[in-house]
Structure formats: C-alpha cells, structure tokens
Amino acid sequence: MRTASLRRTCAALAAVTSLALAVTACGGTTKEDVKNEGGAAASAGKADPDAATKKGLTVGFLPKQVNNPYFTSADKGGEKAVKELGSTFKEVGPTSATDTAGQVSYVNTLTQQQVDAMAVSAQDPGALCTALKQAMKNGIKVVTYDSDTTPGCRNAFVSQASAEDLGRTEVQLLAEQIGYKGEIAILSAAQTATNQNTWIEFMKDELKDPKYKDMKLVKVAYGNDDAQQSFQQTQGLLQEYPDLKGIISPTTVGIKAAAQYLSGSKYKGKVKLTGLGTPNDMRKYVKNGTVEAFELWDPAKLGELAARTAVALASGQITGQEGETFTAGAMGEYTIGKDGVINLGKPTVFNAGNIDQFDF
C-alpha cells in the first residue's frame, strides 16, 4: 500500500513540476527502488516461472527512429504480442536516428505516465542510462532491444543474434564474394551505436584470421542511418579507394543506400556489398545483380520477443538473471544469458534463391 501511495504522489508531483524533481522527491525509499536499483545484475527476489501472465499492462516501445521501416516492422511485432497477451501497446520516439536528447525525453515521458514496462532501442547507451534507472526506480521494467545500454540500466537485453555471430558472418559473406582478397570498407550507422560498434569489433577480430591475410580494412565510414548521408559516404569511399573490392554495411538504411549508389554506377557487380538489410528493401538489388547475399534476423520476431520479455518481467516470471528461462509463446523457450542478454537466434542469409520467400 505504501508503494502504491508513493507512486500516486509521484504522478501528482510530475503534473506540476519536472520529472527529475518528482523522482528525487519520491526516490530511494520504496521496496521497488531497492529491487530495481542496478538493473538485472542487482534485481532482488526470485523469479516465479509459474506466475500467471498479468493482463491489462501498458508496454511502451521506444525505437531509435519511428519512421524507419526496420523499426516499424519490429514494433508491429511487439504490438501484436502485447495485444495477444491482453495488454496495451504504445509507441513513442524521435523521427531522427541521432536524436539522443529526444530519446531521453521519451523515456522520461513513459516514466511519468507510469507504464508497466518499456522496450527501448538505445541510440546512445551513456545518455540514456540515468533516465532508464529513474524508470526502474519507479517500478517500471526496462527491456532493451536491437541496441543495448549498459547492463545496470535495464533488466534484460533482447539481442538480434549473438553479436559475435553477426560480426564474423558478415566478414565471411564478403570474403567468399571477393575471393578473400582486396581492400574492404565498412559503412556503419552512428559512431555511438552500441550494436554497430560491437559487431565491428568482431569483424576486425575475424579479419585477424590468417585466411584473410590478403584482405585489408581501409576505413569505417558513418552514414548516421540517414539514406542521403549513407549514399554520399558510399560515393566517397569509392572515390577515396578506387581499388575497393567490397563494402560491409551492418545497417538496413546504409546497405540500401549503398546498393542504390552501386546499382547506378560503373561499380555495379564489381564492388561487392553485404551486411544487414531487409528482403523488401534489398530484393531489387539482389535481382539486378548489385548484391549477391546479405543477412538479417526477422525484426518482427525481435519486437515480439522484446514484448514477451517485458510482459514476463512485469509478471514476475523472470527477473533478468542469468540462467532463468521463460516461454515466449509460439517462439518457444528462451534462456537468459550473461548480463541479462537474450539472443533471438542465428541470422538468416538472403540471396536470389530464397529472397522471395520473405516479406518484411
């Protein structure tokens, strides 16, 4: 009863003063504060896998960018799952993939509205951490998906696949296409993107294998998940490195923009392109010979798993501790790994032989 009363007091304060003041006034005194301080690594209490799934919850989704087709697909998957579980879905977010301040503001808004859980794809892990901790202090379960923050700032992270698998397989795909020889470049999103940077580190580590001794990474360029900037960065790479043999773009916006440039240039079919893209974006470029193969996971499934994780946390079925298991509907059983990470599964490789089997 005391916790509920304090929450109502917080909500009232938030209506007349800033969220930060409201959290300060009510923070640090409730059991929920103690339980959630420090995220997954410090969650108190035990999970009850047999607990009933709570209905009537409100689950907020905060993607990096609301008008990005990738996140539209992911969040639709989340919305479908939330509704199937008998709860309410709401999506908020910035229109720019680099609006970190906007993301912080939306986290604060969801906290002020006292949603039961939120799923966030972090643009900048450091910038979001304080706001996410405040959400957790208010008893809100926090799941990150697609792009993580630090473990202490959320309860669980739903990863597209193993970061190592994604980084290494993209190098492997490109190496096969260029015969393990030549200069290559990486066209990433923002320099602060957690997922991109993690994958790139594994790409660099993969390239240390002796079988890649004749391949050289000459540059990592950043298109900031903006189509025009990514297009221009591709053009710049080819002007700066005329002997470039291949490009890896681990971003759906970047790979599409790079394919668009290559398909209308003298480099079509000569400079190989792979990375992470959606079948609907890349189908044209696979069929016209610009791209041989690329990979991705199903973003709708990623969003669905994020939603089911959020509801499982809010229902007390899991706390985010390593080794806990839960059933994500028809998706099957998942086990929480180190630092609260849940891997969706292996990436799928798309090529001319299978791309028409997918629609997202």
Secondary structure, 3 states (H helix, E strand, C coil): CHHHHHHHHHHHHHHHCCHHHHHHHHCCCCHHHHHHCCHHHHCCCCCCCCCCCCCCCEEEEECCCCCCHHHHHHHHHHHHHHHHCCCEEEECCCCCCCCHHHHHHHHHHHHHCCCCEEEECCCCHHHHHHHHHHHHHCCCEEEEECCCCCHHHCCEEEECCCHHHHHHHHHHHHHHHHCCCEEEEEEECCCCCHHHHHHHHHHHHHCCCHHHCCEEEEEEEECCCCHHHHHHHHHHHHHHCCCEEEEEECCHHHHHHHHHHHHCCCCCCCCEEEEECCHHHHHHHHHCCCCCEEEECCHHHHHHHHHHHHHHHHCCCCCCCCCCEEECHHHCEEECCHHHEEECCCCEEEECCCHHHCCC
